[in-house]
Amino acid sequence: MCYLLVFQQNLVMSMVELRVTVDEKLNKLLDKIVEAGLYQSKAELMRSATIYLLVQMGLIKDHLYSKEKG
């Protein structure tokens, strides 16, 4: 199942950088997934996984439609 997030054209979206530490075994698995061509980078894979998790938890909709900034 794929999720596509569509933003209004006039909405300015800023992104911040987050860094995480993973063990070597997980890092190798992420490398294999990227090498298989499923994602262009580990960063893209982790963004997708995070969005999927938030959707499954029912949290992303509240975040996207909240009027609070930041």
C-alpha positions as CSV (number, residue, x, y, z in Angstrom):
1,M,0.0,0.0,0.0
2,C,1.4,3.4,-0.9
3,Y,0.5,6.8,0.5
4,L,0.8,10.0,-1.4
5,L,0.9,13.3,0.5
6,V,-0.5,16.2,-1.5
7,F,0.2,19.7,-0.2
8,Q,-1.5,22.9,-1.3
9,Q,0.6,24.9,-3.8
10,N,0.7,28.0,-1.5
11,L,1.9,26.0,1.5
12,V,5.6,26.5,2.2
13,M,7.0,23.3,3.7
14,S,10.3,23.5,5.6
15,M,12.3,20.4,6.6
16,V,14.7,19.9,9.4
17,E,17.5,17.4,9.6
18,L,17.2,14.5,12.1
19,R,20.0,12.2,12.7
20,V,19.6,8.7,14.1
21,T,22.0,6.0,15.2
22,V,21.2,2.4,14.2
23,D,23.2,-0.8,14.8
24,E,25.3,-2.3,12.1
25,K,22.9,-5.1,11.3
26,L,20.0,-2.7,10.6
27,N,22.3,-0.4,8.6
28,K,23.3,-3.3,6.4
29,L,19.6,-4.2,5.9
30,L,18.8,-0.6,4.9
31,D,21.8,-0.7,2.5
32,K,20.4,-3.8,0.8
33,I,16.9,-2.3,0.4
34,V,18.4,0.8,-1.2
35,E,20.7,-1.3,-3.4
36,A,17.6,-3.3,-4.6
37,G,16.3,0.0,-6.0
38,L,13.2,0.2,-3.7
39,Y,14.4,3.7,-2.5
40,Q,17.0,6.1,-3.8
41,S,18.6,6.6,-0.4
42,K,18.3,5.5,3.3
43,A,17.0,8.9,4.1
44,E,14.2,8.5,1.6
45,L,13.4,5.0,3.0
46,M,13.3,6.4,6.6
47,R,11.1,9.3,5.7
48,S,8.7,6.9,4.0
49,A,8.8,4.5,6.9
50,T,8.1,7.3,9.4
51,I,5.2,8.7,7.4
52,Y,3.8,5.1,7.1
53,L,4.1,4.6,10.9
54,L,2.4,8.0,11.6
55,V,-0.5,7.1,9.2
56,Q,-0.9,3.7,10.9
57,M,-1.0,5.4,14.3
58,G,-3.6,7.9,13.1
59,L,-1.3,10.9,13.9
60,I,-0.3,12.2,10.5
61,K,-3.8,13.6,9.6
62,D,-4.0,15.7,12.8
63,H,-0.5,17.0,12.1
64,L,-1.1,17.9,8.5
65,Y,-4.3,19.7,9.1
66,S,-3.4,21.5,12.3
67,K,-3.2,25.3,12.0
68,E,-0.4,25.4,14.5
69,K,3.0,26.1,12.9
70,G,6.3,24.8,13.9
